[in-house]
């Protein structure tokens, strides 16, 4: 698979605060690549450097193809109509939005509404439509479904998947681990200004040793245990609760979620 974006030794600081210390990664053509990190890890800073909105201090960024950028919620004037925004971006990009995308995103239904009249979901659909103007090769999405309800997220996910089916490459940031797991082919986890992990969700789980996560509820509250030796740990937990005369009200065991794996990597000193 060809590389559409190459990032090498990217560095960025604000005065004395080093946000990006040494970030390197590639994005393959046709994939959805997710950038994850705790609050303040530098996800938005990376995107703004990649999009050309922010000047970085050191490093190299190579992008092969045209880019599309999802706008943030405050990016359009409150009283600008949807059709006016579409016309403005059409002239700016010297391109028209594909009629199929217009129909899929429901833009015609909201064309005469002003930006301030739109719901959060409608605004997100408009942002995506404007980003898709001219059919970009590489699409940047920053928290694309933030603030949406379940139906809104599902609809936008379907739109994103459709974009990839049409050959687009997508780079996104998100705090929604279910979203990341269902959409992304590969992920990069930011920690302390560097990429602590790059790969698939399955590769992340394998690298961390396939820990079991055990959640136990009793009258004393909830406890979570991690182990690689499930049988011995379960027996020990039952014995400990019995010694304390505590009844186990509920117990769940799983192989670890992306959120659990992400937190383990994001909070480590080393991987």
N, C-alpha and C positions, 0 to 999 in steps of 0.2 A: 504494500500500500504506500503510495507516494506521500511525502511530507508536504503539507500546505503551509505550516508555520513552524519556524525554528527560533527558539529563544535561548540565548547563551549568556551566562554570567550576568544577568540583569541585576542592577543595583539602584536603589533609590532611597534617599533620606530627606527628611524635613528638618532643617537646621541640624541638630545633633542626634535626632532620632532616626536610626536605621530601620526602615520598614522592610525593604528588600535587600538582603545581604549578598545573596548569590543564587539567583534562580535560573535554572536551565531545564528546558523540556521541549519536546516536539509534539505537534498535533498532526495526526494522519488525515489525509483527504477522505472525506465521507464519514468520519466518526463524530460522535458526541463526546466531548471531553469536559469533565466537571472539575472545577477548582474549588477545593474545600479548605476550611480553616476556621479557627475560633475567631470571635469578634476581635478586630484589631490585628489580625494576622497579615493583612495586606492584599486581600482578594480584590477589592475595588481598585487599589493602587495598581495592581498588575493589569487589570482590564483597561484602565485609563491609559497606561503606558502602551499597551497593545493597540488600542484604538487611536492613538495619536493625540489624545487630549492632555497628556501629562508628559513632560520631558523627564527622561530617566538620566541618572548620573553616569552610569557605566553599563557596558554590555552591548548585545546585538539582538535585533529583532528582524527576522525575514518573513514576509508574508507574500505568498504567491496567489494573486487573484484579488478580486474586489471584495470589500468588506461591507457588512450591514451591521448597524448598531441599534440596539433597543434603547429607546429613550426612557428616562426616569419620569416619574409621575408629575413632576413640576415643570417639565420641559416645554410645554405648549401654553400659549396665552389662554386664559380662562374663557374668553368670549370668542375664540376662534372656532369656526364650525369645522366639523370633520372633513367635509368636502373641500374646504379652503386649505386645510392642512395637507390633504392628499394632492391638491393642485400645486401647492408650494413645493412640496418635496419632489413632485414629478418634474417640475421645471429645474429644480436644483440638481437632480440626478440625471436629467435628460432621459427619463424612462417612465414607462407606465407600469402600474401594478397589474399582474396577470389576472384576468377576469375570474378564473377559477379560485384564486386566492381571495379575491374580493368577496366572492360568494361564500367560500368556506368560513371566512372570518366574520361574515355578517356586516360588512362595512356599509353596504347600501341601506341597510335598515336604520343606521344611525347617522347617515350622511348630513342631514340638516340640523343635527343637534350640536350645541356648543360643547367645548371640552369640559366645562364645569358641570354640565348636565349628565355626563356619562358616569356610569357606575365604575367601580374599580376594575371589574372584569372587562367592560367595554373599553376602558382606557388601555388595558394591557393588550387587547386585540388590536387596537389602533396602533400602539407602539410597535407591535410585531409587523403589522401591515406596512408601516413606514420603513421599518428596517429591511423588509423584503423587496422594497422598490428597486427595480433593476436586476432582480434575481442575483444576489451576491453569492460569491463562492464560499465565504466564511462569515458566519453570523455570530455576533456577541450578544449574550443574554445575561443580564445582571439581576438575579433574583426574579425570574420571569413570572412566577406565580404568587409572589408575596402579597398577602392581603386578600387572596381569592378564596371563595368557598369551595367545597368539594367538587361541585358541578363545574365551576369555573376552571379549577385546576385540571380536571379531566379533559375538558374541551381544549385548553391550551396545550396540554401534553399531546393530544392528537394532532394539533396543528404543527407542533415541533417535530413529531415523528414523520409527518407528511413532508416537511421541509427536507429532512434527511433523505427520504425516499426519492426526492427530486434531485439529489446529488449534492446538497449543501453540507458543509462542515459546520459544526456548532460548538462553541465554547461557552459554557455557562457557569455561574456561581449559584449556590443555593444552600440554605440551611435545612431544607427538607430532605432528610436522608432517604425516605421512600421515593421521592422524586428522582434523586440522583441514581438510586439503585435501579429504578425502572427505565430511566432514559439513557444513562451514560454507558458508553463502551469502555472507557477508561477514566480514571480519576487521578488528580494530583492533590496531595495533602500538604498545605503550607504549615510550617512550624518554625518559629524564630527566624523568619526571613529567608527560609530555604524550603525546597521541596523535600519533605521527609519521606514521601512515598509517591511513586508513579506506577500505575498498572491497573489491572481489573479488580473488581470487588472480590472475585474468587482468589486472585493472587494475594490480596491483602489478608484475607482470612487464613490462607495457607502459611504466609510469612509469620503471622502472629501465633501459629501453632494450633489453630482450631480449638480454642478454649471453649469449654461448656460454661454457660451462665445459668445459675440456679437462683430462682427468686422464691423466697419462703415468706409466707404471711402467717403471723400468729397474733394472739391477743396483745403482744408487745409491739406489734408493728411489722414492718417489712425489712428483710435482710437480703442482700444479694451476694452470692459467692461465685468465684470463678475457679475452674479446675481443668486439668487435662485428664484426670483420672476420675471419671464420673461415678463408677460403682463404689469405690472406697469413700469418696466425698459424700455421697448420698447416705451411706451407712453411718458415717461420722456425724452428719447433721442430725439424723434421726436420734442417734444416741445422745447427743448434746441437748437436744430439746427435751428428751425424756428425762434426763438428769435434772433439768431445770423445771420439770413439771409443767412444760408449756405444750399446748396442743397446736399442731400444725394445721392451720385452717385451709391453706392452699399452697401448692408448690408447682412451679413451672420450670421446665428445663429446655434450653435451646442452644444451638451451636454458635450463637453470637450474631447480632445484627450489624449492619453497616455503621449505625450510630455508635454502638459499643466499640467496634474496631476503630472507628474514626477518633473517638475520644481517647482511646488508649495510645494511638500514635500521636495525636495532637498534644498530649500532655506529657509525653516522654521527653527525657533529655536526649536520648539517642534511640535510633531504631535498629 
